[in-house]
Amino acid sequence: MKKIWPWIGLFLLLMILCVTTKVGTIHTTHKAPALATAAADLHQNDLQPIDFDIIQKGDTYRLSGRFKDTAQQQALVEAFAHTKHPLQIGNTSTNQTLVAEEVIVLVETIIPHFANHYKEGRIRFHDNKLSVSGTVDSYAAKREMEHMLNRSTILTEDNSVVLLPKEPVSFRIDKQGNSLALRGTFHDEKEANTLAHTVPQGVRLDRISHSNTYIDTEGAIPLAAHMLPLFAQEFTQGYIEYNDHRFVVNGLAKDQAALDRMKTLLAQSKIPVVDQTRIDPALLQKAAEEEAAKAARLKAEAQAQEAVRLKAEAEAKAAAEAEEAARKAEMAAKEAEQKRLQLAQEAQKEAQAAKENIAKLLKIENIEFEVAKGTLTPKGRETVNKLAEILNKYPHIRVEIAGHTDSDGNAEFNQRLSQARVDSVKKALVEQGIDAARLKAVGYGESRPLVPNTSAENKQKNRRVEINILGE
């Protein structure tokens, strides 16, 4: 027995050594990754997440926030461009130390759905959390947004509210004699009073209810208010009913004129109308009386035939007189045309003479200005005074004062300079008694050169003021 205990002790010692070695091995295997993860976490803590806000106002979307680079902003802009809703860049900045690429990809994914189904919405990424808010047009659209958000590993929150479409209003107005009763469901009391106050004698409100879940999307209330005065005053009984997106108008008209007016009014309606209006039976009796009067009218027709014959004779006489008047008018028109042609020829001769005199003047003398200014020189003013003498000699012609420059300098400056110079010439002519209505001053700048601006001589030719006869 004593020989066994040493062996048992040796066996236990070996087991302890094996366990110790195993534990050390396990500890050593996981220590290095743990340290690496800690280092990565420490590096990650030095970086800050991006932060941005997309806010919708009507059809406009505006972006603000902090990004890693402009590429992240552009990704959001392009996502909105595909929805045909532009994204405006507001107060944004970039910093290479910021991180978060996954949220950009997620927002690009939800933008089409957001633009199509959300009103007054907002997409915000703040403190590593993406939140979506606004009014969404259906529960299905809200669930789809939640599904897209839940597929991401990013912390998300959907604060949107479903805004269901409202039900249409419905009402009926009954008339019996001079009494009208209104009942129905409206958005508010104001809509019911719009109908009640339409007719002079008023409308009795009967079983009226209001709820903001109802809305008049088709303009049924204004149309009914337009019908009511005619219906109340010109119909003996009936009703006007609006329900299930259509009107039913039933009633007896006092006469044909009232019926025609109502049918014309209903024909102009953009809302479907079932027209059950007709004439009051009392009018049928009136029709019978009119038939009885037919015989009397036949006698009157014989007398009318005689009147027609007399009228035909009178018309024939009037036609002959009209023909004679037309002949005289034609002769007068020919004389007027001859006179017009004569005057036109004289005007043409006058214009040609004026053109020749002006050309002769400007061939000898130039209209000079101070260098790079619109101010006439003394010599230039003398030339304009001589031009005024010619224009006074031919008082019926109109002229264009056309200013031109060479291509030296800025085109915009040359345009202003040419206009300033022709304005100066026009002003000087008016001062000499020329009617301003006869003068048209146009600066063409460097746009109409006579010759290429390739030499000093050519440029001198292009710097000019022309006087062109208008209406030749």
Phi, psi and omega per residue, in radians:
M1 nan -0.652 3.127
K2 -1.168 -0.468 3.138
K3 -1.284 -0.424 -3.089
I4 -1.340 -0.675 -3.037
W5 -1.031 -0.665 3.097
P6 -1.077 -0.685 3.129
W7 -1.178 -0.673 3.109
I8 -1.114 -0.736 3.123
G9 -1.074 -0.742 3.133
L10 -1.091 -0.688 -3.134
F11 -1.128 -0.750 3.139
L12 -1.142 -0.688 3.119
L13 -1.080 -0.700 3.106
L14 -1.127 -0.681 -3.141
M15 -1.130 -0.716 3.135
I16 -1.111 -0.726 3.118
L17 -1.100 -0.695 -3.138
C18 -1.132 -0.787 -3.141
V19 -1.098 -0.743 -3.131
T20 -1.083 -0.753 3.123
T21 -1.113 -0.681 -3.134
K22 -1.122 -0.795 3.138
V23 -1.090 -0.761 3.131
G24 -1.081 -0.672 3.130
T25 -1.108 -0.819 3.134
I26 -1.068 -0.790 -3.127
H27 -1.067 -0.760 -3.117
T28 -1.168 -0.642 -3.095
T29 -1.113 -0.682 -3.039
H30 -1.680 -0.124 -3.067
K31 -1.229 -0.782 -3.083
A32 -1.090 -0.851 3.098
P33 -1.055 -0.635 -3.130
A34 -1.090 -0.715 3.125
L35 -1.177 -0.698 3.132
A36 -1.103 -0.726 3.123
T37 -1.101 -0.727 3.131
A38 -1.075 -0.694 3.131
A39 -1.147 -0.712 3.132
A40 -1.115 -0.726 3.122
D41 -1.100 -0.670 -3.140
L42 -1.121 -0.710 3.116
H43 -1.162 -0.707 -3.129
Q44 -1.112 -0.592 -3.125
N45 -1.188 -0.370 3.094
D46 -1.313 -0.274 -3.121
L47 -1.721 2.613 3.138
Q48 -1.981 2.543 3.137
P49 -1.307 2.701 3.028
I50 -1.147 2.910 -3.079
D51 -2.619 2.114 -3.117
F52 -2.589 2.885 -3.065
D53 -2.499 2.202 3.040
I54 -1.999 2.054 -3.076
I55 -2.061 2.316 3.123
Q56 -1.752 2.295 3.015
K57 -2.270 1.797 -3.065
G58 1.164 -2.149 3.102
D59 -1.697 0.160 -3.070
T60 -1.866 2.398 3.086
Y61 -2.106 2.356 -3.075
R62 -2.248 2.356 -3.089
L63 -1.938 2.359 3.016
S64 -2.471 2.765 3.084
G65 2.463 -2.972 -3.105
R66 -2.054 2.320 -3.092
F67 -2.264 2.887 3.071
K68 -1.233 -0.767 -3.139
D69 -2.697 3.048 -3.113
T70 -1.228 -0.355 3.125
A71 -1.090 -0.632 3.103
Q72 -1.128 -0.748 3.091
Q73 -1.085 -0.781 -3.089
Q74 -1.109 -0.583 3.105
A75 -1.065 -0.712 3.119
L76 -1.237 -0.676 3.115
V77 -1.072 -0.776 -3.127
E78 -1.178 -0.602 3.101
A79 -1.089 -0.707 3.096
F80 -1.256 -0.561 -3.130
A81 -1.056 -0.610 3.126
H82 -1.189 -0.379 3.111
T83 -1.563 -0.025 -3.084
K84 1.128 0.394 3.015
H85 -2.047 1.880 -3.094
P86 -1.180 2.526 3.074
L87 -1.834 2.060 3.138
Q88 -1.517 2.377 3.115
I89 -1.516 2.108 3.125
G90 -1.744 -2.198 -3.098
N91 -1.520 1.693 -3.122
T92 -2.222 2.807 3.088
S93 -2.582 2.863 3.122
T94 -2.245 2.605 3.136
N95 -2.712 2.150 -3.070
Q96 -1.150 -0.269 3.139
T97 -1.420 -0.167 -3.135
L98 -1.434 2.657 -3.128
V99 -2.306 2.889 3.043
A100 2.248 1.611 3.073
E101 -1.748 -0.589 -3.066
E102 -1.097 -0.645 -3.111
V103 -1.183 -0.556 3.093
I104 -1.094 -0.786 3.126
V105 -1.081 -0.744 3.134
L106 -1.107 -0.786 -3.114
V107 -1.149 -0.666 3.055
E108 -1.010 -0.620 -3.114
T109 -1.217 -0.702 -3.040
I110 -1.532 -0.245 -3.053
I111 -1.013 -0.831 3.137
P112 -0.996 -0.763 3.123
H113 -1.146 -0.726 3.120
F114 -1.066 -0.794 -3.094
A115 -1.192 -0.552 -3.068
N116 -1.471 -0.437 -2.976
H117 -2.148 -0.173 -3.044
Y118 -1.895 2.505 3.051
K119 -2.124 2.471 -3.113
E120 0.844 0.747 -3.030
G121 -1.573 3.010 -3.124
R122 -2.654 2.324 3.007
I123 -2.042 2.098 -3.063
R124 -2.295 2.314 3.017
F125 -2.047 1.964 -3.063
H126 -2.550 2.367 -3.138
D127 0.941 0.766 3.110
N128 1.080 0.439 3.128
K129 -2.279 2.272 3.118
L130 -1.764 2.162 3.127
S131 -2.157 2.489 3.119
V132 -2.141 2.307 3.129
S133 -2.450 2.964 -3.134
G134 2.302 -3.094 3.075
T135 -1.779 2.234 -3.090
V136 -1.934 2.588 -2.938
D137 -1.440 -0.094 3.107
S138 -2.844 2.780 3.081
Y139 -1.176 -0.593 3.118
A140 -1.089 -0.719 3.123
A141 -1.148 -0.667 3.115
K142 -1.141 -0.734 3.128
R143 -1.136 -0.657 3.111
E144 -1.090 -0.705 3.107
M145 -1.118 -0.777 3.124
E146 -1.051 -0.671 -3.139
H147 -1.129 -0.771 -3.141
M148 -1.131 -0.668 -3.139
L149 -1.208 -0.674 -3.077
N150 -1.257 -0.317 3.129
R151 -1.328 -0.192 -3.115
S152 -1.661 2.705 3.060
T153 -1.478 -0.095 3.124
I154 -1.312 2.534 3.058
L155 -1.184 2.118 -3.078
T156 -2.255 2.851 3.131
E157 -2.661 2.260 3.120
D158 -1.921 1.894 -3.133
N159 -1.822 0.322 -3.082
S160 -1.267 2.728 -3.126
V161 -2.148 2.306 3.136
V162 -1.329 2.245 3.099
L163 -1.990 1.720 -3.075
L164 -1.337 2.600 3.108
P165 -1.096 2.599 -3.126
K166 -1.508 2.723 3.119
E167 -1.443 2.618 3.127
P168 -1.271 2.645 3.057
V169 -1.186 2.840 3.051
S170 -2.567 2.516 -3.126
F171 -2.800 2.896 3.086
R172 -2.557 2.381 3.113
I173 -2.075 2.014 3.132
D174 -1.770 2.456 3.128
K175 -2.220 2.299 3.040
Q176 -2.449 1.892 -3.050
G177 1.174 -2.177 3.119
N178 -1.728 0.161 -3.078
S179 -1.809 2.339 3.069
L180 -2.199 2.454 3.115
A181 -2.251 2.352 -3.110
L182 -2.040 2.295 3.019
R183 -2.476 2.679 -3.137
G184 2.736 -3.006 -3.130
T185 -2.117 2.201 -3.071
F186 -2.212 2.934 3.077
H187 -1.177 -0.721 3.138
D188 -2.740 3.067 -3.100
E189 -1.127 -0.535 -3.125
K190 -1.049 -0.698 -3.138
E191 -1.131 -0.742 3.110
A192 -1.111 -0.720 3.138
N193 -1.177 -0.465 3.071
T194 -1.002 -0.694 3.088
L195 -1.373 -0.710 -3.069
A196 -1.106 -0.551 -3.073
H197 -1.649 0.133 -3.056
T198 -1.324 -0.680 -3.064
V199 -1.748 2.604 -3.054
P200 -1.000 -0.753 -3.058
Q201 -1.405 -0.078 3.094
G202 1.477 2.947 -3.136
V203 -2.232 2.329 3.101
R204 -1.375 2.178 3.127
L205 -1.410 2.149 -3.054
D206 -2.281 1.962 3.115
R207 1.000 1.111 3.119
I208 -1.751 2.363 3.048
S209 -2.255 2.685 -3.130
H210 -2.259 2.521 3.062
S211 -2.811 2.393 -3.135
N212 -1.287 0.006 3.039
T213 -1.459 -0.079 3.119
Y214 -1.872 2.577 -3.111
I215 -2.647 2.535 3.109
D216 -1.645 1.481 -3.069
T217 -1.379 -0.349 -3.024
E218 -1.816 -0.026 -3.105
G219 1.335 0.563 -3.123
A220 -1.197 -0.643 -3.097
I221 -1.164 -0.833 3.084
P222 -1.053 -0.657 3.134
L223 -1.159 -0.746 3.109
A224 -1.119 -0.678 3.095
A225 -1.115 -0.525 3.104
H226 -1.283 -0.578 3.133
M227 -1.333 -0.596 -2.920
L228 -0.976 -0.809 -3.130
P229 -0.992 -0.792 3.109
L230 -1.129 -0.764 -3.117
F231 -1.117 -0.730 -3.090
A232 -1.215 -0.644 -3.018
Q233 -1.658 -0.504 -2.997
E234 -1.989 0.089 3.094
F235 -2.138 2.420 -3.089
T236 -1.423 -0.576 3.122
Q237 -2.816 2.933 3.121
G238 2.409 -2.829 3.141
Y239 -2.740 2.718 2.988
I240 -2.089 2.140 -3.083
E241 -2.241 2.318 3.026
Y242 -2.092 2.089 -3.118
N243 -2.804 2.562 3.079
D244 0.948 0.739 3.052
H245 1.118 0.509 3.071
R246 -2.654 2.773 3.083
F247 -1.793 2.495 2.910
V248 -2.131 2.098 -3.134
V249 -2.064 2.040 -3.099
N250 -2.208 2.305 3.106
G251 3.057 2.924 3.133
L252 -1.894 2.095 3.138
A253 -1.441 2.585 -3.134
K254 -1.245 -0.533 3.134
D255 -2.694 3.063 -3.091
Q256 -1.155 -0.638 -3.130
A257 -1.081 -0.760 3.128
A258 -1.133 -0.709 3.124
L259 -1.109 -0.756 3.139
D260 -1.105 -0.723 3.128
R261 -1.092 -0.744 3.130
M262 -1.144 -0.745 -3.138
K263 -1.149 -0.645 3.074
T264 -1.108 -0.746 3.140
L265 -1.110 -0.748 -3.129
L266 -1.206 -0.580 3.137
A267 -1.160 -0.435 -3.139
Q268 -1.495 -0.088 -3.082
S269 -1.241 2.390 3.036
K270 -1.495 -0.150 3.092
I271 -1.677 2.407 3.108
P272 -0.960 2.400 -3.070
V273 -2.277 2.297 2.936
V274 -1.714 1.907 -3.049
D275 -1.655 1.951 3.116
Q276 -2.068 0.479 3.134
T277 -1.453 2.616 3.138
R278 -2.742 2.982 -3.135
I279 -1.378 2.551 3.066
D280 -1.069 2.414 -3.130
P281 -0.936 -0.430 3.139
A282 -1.061 -0.472 3.133
L283 -1.226 -0.412 3.086
L284 -1.109 -0.631 3.072
Q285 -1.126 -0.670 3.120
K286 -1.119 -0.650 3.113
A287 -1.120 -0.655 3.110
A288 -1.120 -0.683 3.115
E289 -1.156 -0.612 3.097
E290 -1.162 -0.612 3.099
E291 -1.127 -0.661 3.129
A292 -1.137 -0.492 -3.124
A293 -1.441 -0.076 -3.098
K294 -1.093 -0.690 -3.136
A295 -1.041 -0.724 3.131
A296 -1.137 -0.585 3.135
R297 -1.223 -0.570 3.110
L298 -1.057 -0.699 3.093
K299 -1.126 -0.705 -3.137
A300 -1.156 -0.508 -3.137
E301 -1.137 -0.646 3.102
A302 -1.065 -0.748 3.106
Q303 -1.158 -0.596 -3.138
A304 -1.175 -0.583 3.119
Q305 -1.079 -0.709 3.089
E306 -1.110 -0.697 3.113
A307 -1.122 -0.615 3.117
V308 -1.132 -0.700 3.124
R309 -1.086 -0.797 3.116
L310 -1.105 -0.662 3.130
K311 -1.148 -0.647 3.134
A312 -1.114 -0.723 3.103
E313 -1.083 -0.766 3.135
A314 -1.116 -0.681 3.128
E315 -1.167 -0.651 3.100
A316 -1.107 -0.724 3.105
K317 -1.129 -0.756 3.139
A318 -1.133 -0.606 3.124
A319 -1.155 -0.704 3.113
A320 -1.103 -0.732 3.120
E321 -1.152 -0.653 3.121
A322 -1.171 -0.649 3.108
E323 -1.108 -0.739 3.116
E324 -1.121 -0.705 3.120
A325 -1.141 -0.643 3.117
A326 -1.159 -0.696 3.112
R327 -1.064 -0.786 3.129
K328 -1.131 -0.674 3.125
A329 -1.137 -0.663 3.114
E330 -1.113 -0.729 3.115
M331 -1.098 -0.745 3.128
A332 -1.107 -0.640 3.132
A333 -1.161 -0.677 3.111
K334 -1.125 -0.751 3.115
E335 -1.084 -0.717 3.132
A336 -1.133 -0.668 3.129
E337 -1.164 -0.706 3.095
Q338 -1.081 -0.727 3.121
K339 -1.140 -0.676 3.122
R340 -1.118 -0.742 3.119
L341 -1.094 -0.694 3.125
Q342 -1.090 -0.800 3.125
L343 -1.115 -0.654 3.131
A344 -1.128 -0.708 3.100
Q345 -1.105 -0.747 3.124
E346 -1.119 -0.708 3.117
A347 -1.122 -0.667 3.120
Q348 -1.124 -0.752 3.104
K349 -1.091 -0.733 -3.141
E350 -1.111 -0.721 3.136
A351 -1.145 -0.714 3.135
Q352 -1.128 -0.738 3.124
A353 -1.115 -0.741 3.122
A354 -1.105 -0.718 -3.131
K355 -1.078 -0.745 -3.121
E356 -1.154 -0.760 -3.138
N357 -1.115 -0.723 3.136
I358 -1.147 -0.770 3.129
A359 -1.079 -0.692 3.125
K360 -1.110 -0.740 -3.140
L361 -1.091 -0.872 -3.051
L362 -1.271 -0.299 3.066
K363 -1.279 -0.571 -3.132
I364 -1.512 -0.716 -3.028
E365 -2.205 2.473 3.056
N366 -1.720 2.675 3.000
I367 -1.529 1.818 -3.005
E368 -1.658 2.629 3.124
F369 -2.313 2.802 3.014
E370 -1.134 2.637 -3.025
V371 -1.049 2.207 3.080
A372 1.023 0.441 3.121
K373 -2.323 2.885 3.091
G374 -1.650 0.188 -3.077
T375 -1.559 2.263 3.106
L376 -1.204 2.471 2.972
T377 -1.377 2.887 3.072
P378 -0.951 -0.734 3.117
K379 -1.143 -0.701 3.104
G380 -1.078 -0.708 3.121
R381 -1.132 -0.630 3.086
E382 -1.087 -0.726 3.117
T383 -1.112 -0.723 3.119
V384 -1.118 -0.657 3.111
N385 -1.093 -0.700 3.093
K386 -1.163 -0.637 3.073
L387 -1.099 -0.664 3.111
A388 -1.098 -0.659 3.108
E389 -1.065 -0.706 3.112
I390 -1.138 -0.790 -3.115
L391 -1.148 -0.612 3.072
N392 -1.162 -0.517 3.133
K393 -1.247 -0.518 3.135
Y394 -2.124 1.431 -2.963
P395 -1.289 -0.122 -3.053
H396 -1.741 -0.098 -3.103
I397 -1.601 2.647 3.041
R398 -2.004 2.515 -3.089
V399 -2.262 2.708 3.003
E400 -1.859 2.206 3.046
I401 -1.645 1.850 -3.029
A402 -1.857 2.124 -3.133
G403 -1.787 2.386 -3.116
H404 -2.343 2.657 3.077
T405 -2.287 2.985 2.985
D406 -1.468 -3.032 -3.048
S407 -1.637 0.090 3.111
D408 -1.187 2.477 3.083
G409 1.460 -2.993 -3.087
N410 -1.333 2.347 -3.103
A411 -1.058 -0.679 -3.138
E412 -1.141 -0.692 3.101
F413 -1.142 -0.733 3.125
N414 -1.081 -0.644 3.113
Q415 -1.115 -0.821 -3.135
R416 -1.135 -0.667 -3.129
L417 -1.120 -0.786 -3.126
S418 -1.113 -0.655 3.137
Q419 -1.203 -0.695 3.140
A420 -1.101 -0.657 -3.103
R421 -1.227 -0.755 3.136
V422 -1.205 -0.552 3.070
D423 -1.123 -0.648 3.115
S424 -1.143 -0.735 3.124
V425 -1.112 -0.772 3.137
K426 -1.060 -0.782 -3.137
K427 -1.071 -0.744 -3.139
A428 -1.133 -0.659 3.113
L429 -1.162 -0.728 3.111
V430 -1.085 -0.679 3.101
E431 -1.104 -0.420 3.109
Q432 -1.586 0.196 3.033
G433 1.672 0.123 3.122
I434 -1.431 2.286 3.125
D435 -1.107 2.209 -3.114
A436 -1.043 -0.459 3.139
A437 -1.167 -0.317 3.127
R438 -1.498 -0.105 -2.995
L439 -2.037 2.318 3.066
K440 -2.166 2.004 -3.077
A441 -1.809 2.060 -3.093
V442 -2.296 2.166 3.041
G443 -1.670 2.128 -3.111
Y444 -1.767 -0.045 3.125
G445 1.055 -2.368 -3.113
E446 -1.711 0.227 -2.990
S447 -1.351 -0.306 -3.070
R448 -2.268 1.200 3.137
P449 -1.249 2.544 3.034
L450 -1.281 -0.714 -3.111
V451 -2.377 2.857 3.126
P452 -1.073 2.480 -3.132
N453 -1.426 1.069 -3.038
T454 -1.886 -0.095 -3.137
S455 -2.620 2.858 3.129
A456 -1.077 -0.652 -3.136
E457 -1.150 -0.770 3.132
N458 -1.134 -0.694 3.134
K459 -1.116 -0.626 3.097
Q460 -1.091 -0.680 3.112
K461 -1.162 -0.619 -3.095
N462 -1.329 -0.399 3.085
R463 -1.458 1.716 -2.992
R464 -2.682 2.830 2.959
V465 -2.131 2.129 -3.134
E466 -1.815 2.587 3.037
I467 -2.031 1.914 -3.096
N468 -1.878 2.314 3.114
I469 -1.307 2.248 3.118
L470 -1.645 2.541 3.063
G471 1.373 0.419 3.119
E472 -1.252 nan nan
